[in-house]
Amino acid sequence: MKIIACYSNKGGVGKTATSVNLAYAYAQAGYTVLLCDLDQQGAAGFYFRVKPSKKLTDARFFEDVSRFTKSIRASDFDGLDVLPANLTFRDFDVFLSRMRNKRSRLKKALVAAGSDYDVIILDCPPNFSTLSENVFRAADQIVVPVIPTTLSERSLAQLVAFFDEQKLPKKKLRAFFSMVQRRKTLHLETIEKMRKQYKKRILEAEVPFAADIERMGENRAPVSIFAGRSDASVAYQALFDELEKRGVPNK
């Protein structure tokens, strides 16, 4: 089993769209996939037509594998299940901060509850927190969407600095450019500069700014379902292919 986190410390960069489309791509490739919607807004579950869970009465469900597994819902696609979000997820940090082994609790829970899955994808809230640090430690790969603008560039620098400060393995990071508009000089210049700065840490795949991605909310489905030949669909497939090719970094 491998754990892939879709994370950014900046909101509005296409993180949830990435989670949803990657989950679908992995399922289409024959993997059994669990998409965990850890963001209390529940957008990932919404895209897959899965309602927020009412059974997760508090964040301590991570201690109860039975409650965890009973909260998982099947999607409309073979091999793809969803752990929907719940408003009580806002209590994750309080819960984790009280635990002695808080650094490993998330991974232990995911491994125990997700033993039937080949791939677990985590759609994470956009912040630095005890939960996000747990995610960084639990994940085998951390997929980071970056809009090629100054603020997103700064956010990636903050993330890398956080990894340095906490002595986390930066080789887990898999950044890629999201919402790319190649007619914009700023985007082209930022992409060129950041590729030189971060080199192999940034993937070759780029996801364009596209109306088809925005229509995911209207269609409540991954892009490939309703716009399979679109540039966005091709880009997400390229992202999946590159993640598979790079594989899980050595510990």
Buried (B, 14 or more C-beta within 10 A) or exposed (E): BBBBBBBBBBEEBBBBBBBBBBBBBBBBBEBBBBBBBBBBBBBBBBBBEBEBBEEBEBBBBBEEBEBBBBBBBEBEBEBBBBBBBBEBBEBBBEBBEEBEEBBBBBBBBBBEBBEEBBBBBBBBBBBEBBBBBBBBBBBBBBBBBBBBBEEBBEBBEEBBEBBEEEEBEEBBBBBBBBBBBEEEEEBBEBBEEBBEEBEEBBBEBBBBBBEBBEBBEEEBBBBBBBBEEBBBBBBBBBBBBBBEEEEBEEE
